[in-house]
Amino acid sequence: MESFLITTAGEKSTNLHTWALFIGGISALIALLLSTLLILQHLRAYNNPAEQKWIVGVLFMVPVYASESVLSLWYPRFSMECDILRNCYEAFALYSFGNYLVACLGGEDRTIEYLKSQSSKELNAPLLNQNKKNVVGHPFPLNLIIRPWDLGQEFYRVSKFGIVQYMILKAFCAFLALVLQLCGIYGDGEFKWYYGGIRTEVCLPVN
């Protein structure tokens, strides 16, 4: 009786995995077709390279995410490698999006000039210091250790530096996760002090 129950549970698990793989594969295929079509349309009408090159970079997130999701579901033992590739491209996609916004504003110089021309009342943003125009404050407790930034070249420089260093750190954490996994001390989903997985996961949000 116990053997029969174990066999039945195993068959149900296999059927569930098959259905999940089938549904996931169909969804990924649709996403691949639509994203590829959109990318080809941009490449066919490539008349604004300054913006479109970054748009294409962001759009490639869909094929990358869809492919790695299906591959991880099909071969779970490759999930760590897929996560590394996904995290690396996610970092690049964030960098591409930041550059796309700058391109939409006409480049770095025009972006800085635009930031300088805005007043705190015009932007109506909660982070802006209401007592002084064109100054970006910080929420508590960061305001105790970081001085306000001037809304102009300084704010743009800090924002760009933050995006680049996040991209580098995310890629580094991805490869570090692979090394820890090979050493048997990554502990994915384990909240224990001697595993490195929880530390890499906490490092990125703090960053």
C-alpha positions as CSV (number, residue, x, y, z in Angstrom):
1,M,0.0,0.0,0.0
2,E,2.8,2.4,0.9
3,S,4.6,1.6,-2.3
4,F,1.5,2.2,-4.3
5,L,1.0,5.7,-2.7
6,I,4.7,6.6,-3.4
7,T,4.3,5.5,-7.0
8,T,1.1,7.5,-7.4
9,A,2.6,10.6,-5.9
10,G,5.6,10.3,-8.2
11,E,3.4,10.0,-11.2
12,K,1.4,13.1,-10.2
13,S,4.6,15.0,-9.7
14,T,5.8,14.0,-13.1
15,N,2.5,14.9,-14.8
16,L,2.5,18.3,-13.0
17,H,6.1,19.0,-14.2
18,T,5.2,18.0,-17.7
19,W,2.2,20.4,-17.8
20,A,4.3,23.2,-16.2
21,L,6.9,22.6,-18.9
22,F,4.3,22.6,-21.7
23,I,2.6,25.8,-20.5
24,G,5.9,27.5,-19.8
25,G,7.3,26.5,-23.2
26,I,4.2,27.8,-25.1
27,S,4.3,31.1,-23.1
28,A,8.0,31.5,-23.7
29,L,7.6,30.8,-27.5
30,I,4.9,33.5,-27.8
31,A,7.2,35.9,-25.9
32,L,10.1,35.0,-28.1
33,L,8.1,35.6,-31.3
34,L,6.6,38.9,-30.2
35,S,9.9,40.3,-28.8
36,T,11.8,39.2,-31.9
37,L,9.3,40.8,-34.1
38,L,9.6,44.1,-32.2
39,I,13.4,44.0,-32.3
40,L,13.4,43.4,-36.0
41,Q,11.0,46.3,-36.5
42,H,13.4,48.6,-34.7
43,L,16.4,47.3,-36.7
44,R,14.4,47.7,-40.0
45,A,13.6,51.3,-39.1
46,Y,17.0,52.1,-37.5
47,N,16.8,55.9,-38.1
48,N,17.5,57.0,-34.5
49,P,20.5,54.9,-33.3
50,A,21.1,57.0,-30.2
51,E,17.8,55.8,-28.7
52,Q,17.1,52.6,-30.6
53,K,20.3,50.8,-29.7
54,W,19.4,51.0,-26.0
55,I,15.8,50.0,-26.7
56,V,16.9,46.9,-28.5
57,G,19.2,46.1,-25.5
58,V,16.2,46.4,-23.1
59,L,14.0,44.3,-25.4
60,F,16.5,41.5,-25.5
61,M,15.5,40.9,-21.8
62,V,12.4,39.0,-23.0
63,P,14.3,36.3,-25.1
64,V,16.9,36.0,-22.4
65,Y,14.3,35.6,-19.5
66,A,12.1,33.3,-21.6
67,S,14.9,31.0,-22.7
68,E,16.5,30.7,-19.2
69,S,13.1,30.0,-17.6
70,V,12.2,27.1,-19.9
71,L,15.8,25.7,-19.7
72,S,15.8,25.9,-15.9
73,L,12.4,24.2,-15.8
74,W,13.5,21.5,-18.3
75,Y,16.9,20.9,-16.7
76,P,16.8,22.0,-13.1
77,R,20.5,21.2,-12.6
78,F,21.3,24.1,-15.0
79,S,19.3,26.6,-13.0
80,M,22.3,28.2,-11.3
81,E,24.0,28.8,-14.6
82,C,20.8,30.2,-16.1
83,D,20.4,32.5,-13.1
84,I,24.0,33.8,-13.6
85,L,23.3,34.7,-17.3
86,R,20.0,36.2,-16.4
87,N,21.4,38.4,-13.6
88,C,24.3,39.6,-15.8
89,Y,21.9,40.6,-18.6
90,E,19.5,42.2,-16.1
91,A,22.4,44.4,-15.0
92,F,23.1,45.4,-18.6
93,A,19.4,46.0,-19.3
94,L,19.3,48.4,-16.4
95,Y,22.3,50.2,-17.8
96,S,20.7,50.3,-21.2
97,F,17.5,51.8,-19.8
98,G,19.4,54.5,-18.0
99,N,21.2,55.4,-21.2
100,Y,18.0,55.3,-23.1
101,L,16.5,58.0,-20.8
102,V,19.5,60.2,-21.3
103,A,19.3,59.7,-25.1
104,C,15.6,60.8,-25.0
105,L,16.6,64.0,-23.3
106,G,19.2,64.7,-26.0
107,G,22.4,63.4,-24.4
108,E,24.4,64.0,-21.3
109,D,24.9,67.8,-21.6
110,R,21.2,68.5,-22.3
111,T,20.2,66.2,-19.5
112,I,22.4,68.1,-17.0
113,E,21.0,71.4,-18.3
114,Y,17.5,70.1,-18.0
115,L,18.1,69.1,-14.4
116,K,19.6,72.4,-13.6
117,S,16.6,74.3,-15.0
118,Q,14.1,72.5,-12.8
119,S,12.9,73.9,-9.5
120,S,11.6,72.0,-6.6
121,K,8.1,73.3,-7.1
122,E,8.1,72.3,-10.8
123,L,9.2,68.8,-10.1
124,N,7.1,68.3,-7.0
125,A,9.1,65.3,-5.9
126,P,9.2,64.1,-2.3
127,L,13.0,63.8,-2.3
128,L,13.6,67.4,-3.2
129,N,14.5,69.7,-0.4
130,Q,11.6,72.2,-0.1
131,N,13.8,74.8,1.6
132,K,16.3,75.1,-1.2
133,K,15.7,74.8,-4.9
134,N,17.5,72.3,-7.1
135,V,18.7,70.2,-4.2
136,V,17.9,66.5,-3.7
137,G,17.7,65.4,-0.1
138,H,17.8,61.9,1.3
139,P,15.3,60.0,3.5
140,F,16.1,59.1,7.1
141,P,18.7,57.8,8.1
142,L,20.7,58.5,4.9
143,N,20.2,62.2,5.4
144,L,22.4,61.9,8.6
145,I,25.4,60.6,6.7
146,I,25.0,61.9,3.1
147,R,24.8,65.5,2.2
148,P,22.1,66.7,-0.3
149,W,23.0,66.6,-4.0
150,D,22.7,69.6,-6.3
151,L,20.1,68.9,-9.0
152,G,22.4,69.1,-12.0
153,Q,25.8,67.7,-12.9
154,E,26.4,66.3,-9.4
155,F,23.0,64.5,-9.3
156,Y,23.6,63.1,-12.8
157,R,27.1,62.0,-12.0
158,V,26.0,60.2,-8.8
159,S,23.1,58.5,-10.6
160,K,25.2,57.3,-13.4
161,F,27.9,56.0,-11.0
162,G,25.2,54.2,-9.0
163,I,23.9,52.4,-12.1
164,V,27.3,51.4,-13.3
165,Q,28.5,50.1,-9.9
166,Y,25.2,48.2,-9.5
167,M,25.7,46.6,-12.9
168,I,29.3,45.5,-11.9
169,L,28.2,44.3,-8.4
170,K,25.3,42.3,-9.7
171,A,27.5,40.5,-12.3
172,F,30.1,39.9,-9.6
173,C,27.5,38.5,-7.2
174,A,26.3,36.2,-9.9
175,F,29.7,34.7,-10.5
176,L,30.3,34.5,-6.8
177,A,27.1,32.5,-6.4
178,L,28.4,30.0,-8.9
179,V,31.7,29.7,-7.1
180,L,29.9,29.2,-3.7
181,Q,27.6,26.7,-5.3
182,L,30.6,24.6,-6.7
183,C,32.1,24.7,-3.2
184,G,28.8,23.6,-1.6
185,I,28.4,26.7,0.6
186,Y,25.9,28.7,-1.4
187,G,22.7,27.4,0.2
188,D,20.0,28.7,-2.1
189,G,17.0,29.6,0.1
190,E,18.8,28.6,3.3
191,F,18.8,31.3,6.0
192,K,21.9,30.1,7.8
193,W,25.0,32.2,8.7
194,Y,27.5,29.7,7.2
195,Y,25.9,29.9,3.7
196,G,26.9,32.6,1.3
197,G,23.6,32.8,-0.6
198,I,21.8,35.0,1.9
199,R,24.7,37.4,2.0
200,T,24.8,37.9,-1.7
201,E,21.0,38.4,-1.8
202,V,21.1,41.0,1.0
203,C,24.1,42.8,-0.6
204,L,22.2,43.8,-3.8
205,P,19.1,45.5,-2.1
206,V,21.4,47.3,0.3
207,N,23.5,48.5,-2.6
